Amino acid sequence: MMRAPHGIPRAELIASLSRTIDKVLSPLLPAGEPCALLHFPSSANAGDNAIWLGETTYLRRAGARVVYACEVATYSRDRLAARLGQGTILLQGGGNLGDLWSAAERLREDVIAAFPDRPIIQLPQTIHFRDAPNLARVRTIFNRHPNLTLLVRDRRSLEFARNEFTASSLLCPDMAFALGPLRRPGRPRRAIVCLLRTDQESVGLAMNQELSALVRLDWRVDRPLPGLLTRGIRAATRLASRQPRALEWAWPTLTGSYGLIARLRVARGVRMLSPAACVVTDRLHGHILSLLLGIPHVVLDNSYGKVRSFYETWTAQSDLVDWADSPAEAMHLATALASHSMASGTTQGGIS
């Protein structure tokens, strides 16, 4: 399935999606009011970290005051309550609202149950449940909260949310688009790079014979951060998780490092994608970062339709992306895109 020959230019599409984020969130989070942002990503996944950077970029632009932040291991109900007052709780966006990623879901359920008297906004998520009992538990917790807003990033999730939950539910693009266009370091050096899932959302494309001759990567595997930063963060996290009282002094060290860590992880993702004249990916943020970087790319689906639903909701008209229903089709489309890109020698600069 080819994109339209005269699709929407990259800059125009990104600007439109960023404006939509502003339009959805500005009535929910008045400027100057305190808020908490929960669930900093603990993995090297560049997509989750791009979401975090997009969220914090938006919050700074909107004049919001983030008075508390945490990851799963350092969440403290008492500290959150003490620092937030009557402010708004924001839950990290992504693709983990459901029963595939249990740690993120447990934190979400704990917070919603513990703070019925605070406004809570679930930032843009994809929703997916495999088992009815898990959905029933979440439905009970969500429906008890009187001031919960669910932002979802695709139309299928919106329909699901409105059918299953009483909370207000709104359609909103992925928060990574709040970053705006990213500068691409250098010119393409490889024809095709595949960024393919190797986790429980994979459909096995990383092992596909038709893609076997290509450079295949996945950013799920963690990589060490610079030595002193790594040691300091690990020591503070370990101490805070084992001795909750130690969080009082460890918390500023941890939260103060989140922005730097996220930028390092996203920069690593950018370096993985940027050498490609064309990217083939079944990762949603392989698609989103390729758009932000201006890299032509071919997109395949994950195990439960997340990528396709997002693509059909927001990005199908982009002039940079083609959809493929199979590895063979992806190879055919990527070969043509790479040939054109290498011949034109276009590049978008370098990431700041």
Disulfide bonds with the S-S distance in Angstrom:
none
